Amino acid sequence: MAWLDRIFTRRRRQRCFGPVPSWARFRLRPACRQLSEQEHRMQELLGLVVPPRLTMADEELAILIEPAERRAIEKE
């Protein structure tokens, strides 16, 4: 099905990182908070000076959410 290929195939010029739409921020907020809590737990467990910074992938939006953007979503 050619139309599915157009939807699910990332093109070279298509962005991977980008702003998260305002309508999706509410849905992503709990997952962002949970990921931050896990980062802090791993920091304590491994004795790291700086917590790990994980990138979040949203399959529905087909974007990657950088750690800074993820933290901004958490605080809203």
DSSP file (Angstrom, degrees, kcal/mol; ACC not computed):
  #  RESIDUE AA STRUCTURE BP1 BP2  ACC     N-H-->O    O-->H-N    N-H-->O    O-->H-N    TCO  KAPPA ALPHA  PHI   PSI    X-CA   Y-CA   Z-CA
    1    1 A M     >        0   0    0      0, 0.0     4,-1.5     0, 0.0     3,-0.4   0.000 360.0 360.0 360.0 112.2    0.0    0.0    0.0
    2    2 A A  H  >  +     0   0    0      1,-0.2     4,-1.8     2,-0.2     5,-0.1   0.838 360.0  58.4 -65.4 -34.8    1.7    3.1   -1.2
    3    3 A W  H  > S+     0   0    0      1,-0.2     4,-1.4     2,-0.2    -1,-0.2   0.848 104.4  52.0 -68.6 -31.2   -0.2    5.5    1.0
    4    4 A L  H  > S+     0   0    0     -3,-0.4     4,-2.8     2,-0.2    -1,-0.2   0.880 105.9  54.8 -68.9 -37.4    1.0    3.7    4.1
    5    5 A D  H  X S+     0   0    0     -4,-1.5     4,-1.3     1,-0.2    -2,-0.2   0.892 106.5  51.7 -61.4 -38.8    4.6    4.0    2.9
    6    6 A R  H  < S+     0   0    0     -4,-1.8    -1,-0.2     1,-0.2    -2,-0.2   0.866 114.3  43.5 -65.8 -35.4    4.2    7.7    2.6
    7    7 A I  H  < S+     0   0    0     -4,-1.4    -2,-0.2     1,-0.2    -1,-0.2   0.917 122.5  33.8 -75.8 -44.1    2.9    7.9    6.2
    8    8 A F  H  < S+     0   0    0     -4,-2.8     2,-0.6    -5,-0.1    -2,-0.2   0.413  96.5  88.8-100.6   1.8    5.4    5.6    7.9
    9    9 A T  S  < S-     0   0    0     -4,-1.3     2,-0.4    -5,-0.2    -4,-0.0  -0.889  71.0-136.7-103.1 123.0    8.6    6.2    5.9
   10   10 A R        -     0   0    0     -2,-0.6     2,-0.2     2,-0.0    -2,-0.1  -0.617  17.5-145.9 -79.1 131.1   10.8    9.0    7.2
   11   11 A R    >   -     0   0    0     -2,-0.4     3,-0.9    -5,-0.1    -1,-0.0  -0.573  22.5-112.8 -91.3 159.0   12.2   11.2    4.5
   12   12 A R  T 3  S+     0   0    0      1,-0.3    -1,-0.1    -2,-0.2    -2,-0.0   0.860 117.0  46.0 -61.1 -36.7   15.6   12.8    4.7
   13   13 A R  T 3  S+     0   0    0      2,-0.1     2,-0.3     0, 0.0    -1,-0.3   0.564  90.1 102.2 -84.8  -8.4   14.2   16.3    4.9
   14   14 A Q  S <  S-     0   0    0     -3,-0.9     2,-0.1     1,-0.1    -4,-0.0  -0.594  77.5-117.4 -78.7 135.0   11.6   15.4    7.5
   15   15 A R        -     0   0    0     -2,-0.3     3,-0.1     1,-0.1    -4,-0.1  -0.405  22.9-170.6 -73.4 145.6   12.6   16.5   11.0
   16   16 A C  S    S+     0   0    0      1,-0.2    48,-3.0    -2,-0.1     2,-0.4   0.772  79.9  46.3 -96.1 -41.0   13.2   13.9   13.8
   17   17 A F  B    S+a   64   0A   0     46,-0.2    -1,-0.2    48,-0.1    48,-0.1  -0.809  76.5 127.0-100.9 142.2   13.4   16.5   16.6
   18   18 A G        -     0   0    0     46,-0.7    48,-0.2    -2,-0.4     2,-0.1  -0.981  59.9 -55.6-176.6 174.1   10.9   19.2   16.8
   19   19 A P        -     0   0    0      0, 0.0     3,-0.0     0, 0.0    46,-0.0  -0.378  51.7-123.3 -66.5 141.3    8.4   21.0   19.0
   20   20 A V        -     0   0    0     -2,-0.1     5,-0.1     1,-0.1    -3,-0.0  -0.732  32.5-110.0 -84.6 128.9    5.7   18.8   20.5
   21   21 A P    >>  -     0   0    0      0, 0.0     3,-1.3     0, 0.0     4,-1.0  -0.235  22.7-120.3 -58.3 147.4    2.2   20.1   19.6
   22   22 A S  H 3> S+     0   0    0      1,-0.3     4,-0.7     2,-0.2     3,-0.4   0.824 111.4  59.3 -60.9 -32.5    0.3   21.6   22.5
   23   23 A W  H 34 S+     0   0    0      1,-0.2     4,-0.4     2,-0.1    -1,-0.3   0.743 107.9  46.4 -69.4 -21.2   -2.5   19.0   22.2
   24   24 A A  H <> S+     0   0    0     -3,-1.3     4,-1.8     1,-0.1    -1,-0.2   0.648  92.6  78.4 -93.9 -16.8    0.0   16.2   22.7
   25   25 A R  H  X S+     0   0    0     -4,-1.0     4,-1.6    -3,-0.4    -2,-0.1   0.886  91.0  53.0 -61.8 -40.3    1.8   17.7   25.7
   26   26 A F  H  < S+     0   0    0     -4,-0.7    -1,-0.2     1,-0.2    -2,-0.1   0.902 110.7  47.5 -61.7 -41.0   -1.0   16.7   28.2
   27   27 A R  H  4 S+     0   0    0     -4,-0.4     4,-0.4     1,-0.2    -1,-0.2   0.836 115.5  44.9 -68.8 -33.6   -0.8   13.1   27.0
   28   28 A L  H  X S+     0   0    0     -4,-1.8     4,-2.4     1,-0.2     3,-0.2   0.667  88.8  87.5 -86.4 -17.8    3.0   13.0   27.3
   29   29 A R  H  X S+     0   0    0     -4,-1.6     4,-2.3     1,-0.2     5,-0.2   0.886  88.4  47.8 -54.3 -48.4    3.4   14.7   30.7
   30   30 A P  H  > S+     0   0    0      0, 0.0     4,-2.3     0, 0.0    -1,-0.2   0.901 113.2  48.8 -61.7 -38.7    3.0   11.5   32.8
   31   31 A A  H  > S+     0   0    0     -4,-0.4     4,-2.2    -3,-0.2    -2,-0.2   0.883 110.2  51.6 -67.2 -37.5    5.5    9.6   30.7
   32   32 A C  H  X S+     0   0    0     -4,-2.4     4,-2.0     2,-0.2    -1,-0.2   0.921 111.2  47.4 -63.9 -44.3    8.0   12.5   30.8
   33   33 A R  H  X S+     0   0    0     -4,-2.3     4,-2.3    -5,-0.2    -2,-0.2   0.907 111.3  50.9 -64.1 -41.5    7.8   12.6   34.6
   34   34 A Q  H  X S+     0   0    0     -4,-2.3     4,-2.0     1,-0.2    -1,-0.2   0.904 109.5  50.3 -63.8 -41.2    8.2    8.8   34.9
   35   35 A L  H  X S+     0   0    0     -4,-2.2     4,-2.0     2,-0.2    -1,-0.2   0.888 109.8  50.8 -65.4 -38.9   11.3    8.9   32.7
   36   36 A S  H  X S+     0   0    0     -4,-2.0     4,-2.2     2,-0.2    -2,-0.2   0.902 108.8  51.5 -64.5 -41.1   12.8   11.6   34.8
   37   37 A E  H  X S+     0   0    0     -4,-2.3     4,-2.2     1,-0.2    -2,-0.2   0.902 109.8  50.0 -61.8 -40.4   12.2    9.6   38.0
   38   38 A Q  H  X S+     0   0    0     -4,-2.0     4,-2.4     2,-0.2    -1,-0.2   0.874 107.6  54.2 -66.6 -36.7   13.9    6.6   36.4
   39   39 A E  H  X S+     0   0    0     -4,-2.0     4,-2.1     2,-0.2    -2,-0.2   0.925 109.6  47.3 -61.4 -43.7   16.9    8.8   35.4
   40   40 A H  H  X S+     0   0    0     -4,-2.2     4,-2.2     2,-0.2    -2,-0.2   0.879 110.6  51.9 -66.6 -37.9   17.3    9.9   39.0
   41   41 A R  H  X S+     0   0    0     -4,-2.2     4,-2.7     1,-0.2    -1,-0.2   0.914 110.6  48.2 -63.9 -41.4   17.0    6.4   40.3
   42   42 A M  H  X S+     0   0    0     -4,-2.4     4,-2.7     2,-0.2     6,-0.3   0.873 108.5  55.0 -66.3 -36.5   19.7    5.2   37.9
   43   43 A Q  H  X>S+     0   0    0     -4,-2.1     5,-2.0     2,-0.2     4,-1.1   0.938 112.7  42.3 -60.3 -46.7   21.9    8.2   39.0
   44   44 A E  H  <5S+     0   0    0     -4,-2.2    -2,-0.2     3,-0.2    -1,-0.2   0.916 115.1  50.0 -66.0 -43.6   21.6    7.1   42.6
   45   45 A L  H  <5S+     0   0    0     -4,-2.7    -2,-0.2     1,-0.2    -1,-0.2   0.900 119.8  35.3 -62.9 -42.9   22.0    3.4   41.8
   46   46 A L  H  <5S-     0   0    0     -4,-2.7    -1,-0.2    -5,-0.2    -2,-0.2   0.529 106.3-122.7 -91.7  -6.5   25.2    3.9   39.7
   47   47 A G  T  <5 +     0   0    0     -4,-1.1     2,-0.2    -5,-0.2    -3,-0.2   0.873  48.3 171.4  68.3  37.2   26.6    6.8   41.8
   48   48 A L      < -     0   0    0     -5,-2.0    -1,-0.2    -6,-0.3    -2,-0.0  -0.541  36.0-145.8 -81.2 145.5   26.7    9.1   38.8
   49   49 A V  S    S+     0   0    0     -2,-0.2    -1,-0.1     1,-0.2    -2,-0.0   0.890  91.4  36.3 -73.6 -41.1   27.5   12.8   39.4
   50   50 A V  S    S-     0   0    0     -7,-0.0    -1,-0.2    -3,-0.0     3,-0.1  -0.927  93.4-115.8-114.3 135.0   25.1   13.9   36.5
   51   51 A P        -     0   0    0      0, 0.0   -11,-0.1     0, 0.0   -12,-0.1  -0.358  39.6 -97.9 -67.2 150.4   21.9   12.1   35.8
   52   52 A P        -     0   0    0      0, 0.0     2,-0.6     0, 0.0    -9,-0.1  -0.325  30.3-139.2 -63.0 150.7   21.6   10.3   32.5
   53   53 A R        -     0   0    0     -3,-0.1     2,-0.3   -14,-0.0    15,-0.1  -0.904  23.0-169.4-117.1 102.0   19.8   12.3   29.8
   54   54 A L        -     0   0    0     -2,-0.6     2,-0.4   -19,-0.1   -15,-0.0  -0.686  17.2-132.7 -96.3 144.1   17.5   10.0   27.8
   55   55 A T        -     0   0    0     -2,-0.3     2,-0.4    11,-0.1    11,-0.2  -0.782  20.3-141.2 -93.1 136.8   15.7   10.9   24.6
   56   56 A M  E     -B   65   0A   0      9,-2.4     9,-4.0    -2,-0.4     2,-0.5  -0.817   7.8-152.6-101.9 136.4   12.1   10.0   24.4
   57   57 A A  E     -B   64   0A   0     -2,-0.4     2,-0.7     7,-0.2     7,-0.2  -0.933   1.5-159.8-109.7 127.7   10.5    8.6   21.2
   58   58 A D  E  >> -B   63   0A   0      5,-2.7     5,-1.5    -2,-0.5     4,-1.3  -0.925   2.6-169.1-106.5 113.7    6.8    9.2   20.5
   59   59 A E  T  45S+     0   0    0     -2,-0.7    -1,-0.1     2,-0.2     5,-0.0   0.825  84.2  55.1 -72.5 -31.9    5.6    6.7   18.0
   60   60 A E  T  45S+     0   0    0      1,-0.2    -1,-0.2     2,-0.1    -2,-0.0   0.911 118.6  33.0 -68.9 -41.3    2.2    8.4   17.5
   61   61 A L  T  45S-     0   0    0      2,-0.2    -1,-0.2   -37,-0.0    -2,-0.2   0.638 101.7-135.0 -86.1 -15.2    3.8   11.7   16.6
   62   62 A A  T  <5 +     0   0    0     -4,-1.3     2,-0.3     1,-0.2    -3,-0.2   0.916  63.5 118.5  57.6  47.3    6.8   10.1   14.9
   63   63 A I  E   < - B   0  58A   0     -5,-1.5    -5,-2.7   -45,-0.0     2,-0.4  -0.943  62.9-126.3-136.1 160.1    9.2   12.5   16.7
   64   64 A L  E     -aB  17  57A   0    -48,-3.0   -46,-0.7    -2,-0.3     2,-0.6  -0.893  21.4-146.6-103.5 137.4   12.1   12.3   19.1
   65   65 A I  E     - B   0  56A   0     -9,-4.0    -9,-2.4    -2,-0.4   -48,-0.1  -0.919  13.6-138.5-110.1 116.5   11.8   14.5   22.2
   66   66 A E     >  -     0   0    0     -2,-0.6     4,-2.6   -11,-0.2     5,-0.2  -0.269  26.1-107.5 -68.5 157.6   15.1   15.8   23.5
   67   67 A P  H  > S+     0   0    0      0, 0.0     4,-2.3     0, 0.0     5,-0.2   0.866 118.9  52.5 -56.2 -38.8   15.7   15.8   27.3
   68   68 A A  H  > S+     0   0    0      2,-0.2     4,-1.7     1,-0.2     5,-0.1   0.916 111.7  45.5 -65.2 -41.8   15.4   19.6   27.5
   69   69 A E  H  > S+     0   0    0      2,-0.2     4,-2.1     1,-0.2    -1,-0.2   0.887 111.0  54.3 -66.8 -39.0   12.0   19.5   25.7
   70   70 A R  H  X S+     0   0    0     -4,-2.6     4,-1.9     1,-0.2    -2,-0.2   0.908 108.0  48.8 -61.7 -42.8   10.9   16.6   27.9
   71   71 A R  H  X S+     0   0    0     -4,-2.3     4,-1.6     1,-0.2    -1,-0.2   0.858 108.8  53.7 -66.3 -34.8   11.7   18.6   31.1
   72   72 A A  H  X S+     0   0    0     -4,-1.7     4,-0.7     1,-0.2    -1,-0.2   0.889 107.7  50.8 -66.2 -38.4    9.8   21.6   29.7
   73   73 A I  H >< S+     0   0    0     -4,-2.1     3,-0.7     1,-0.2    -2,-0.2   0.898 107.3  54.5 -65.2 -39.9    6.7   19.4   29.2
   74   74 A E  H 3< S+     0   0    0     -4,-1.9    -1,-0.2     1,-0.2    -2,-0.2   0.882 107.0  50.2 -59.7 -40.3    7.0   18.1   32.7
   75   75 A K  H 3<        0   0    0     -4,-1.6    -1,-0.2     1,-0.2    -2,-0.2   0.605 360.0 360.0 -80.1 -12.4    6.9   21.6   34.3
   76   76 A E    <<        0   0    0     -4,-0.7    -1,-0.2    -3,-0.7    -2,-0.1   0.505 360.0 360.0 -71.9 360.0    3.8   22.8   32.4
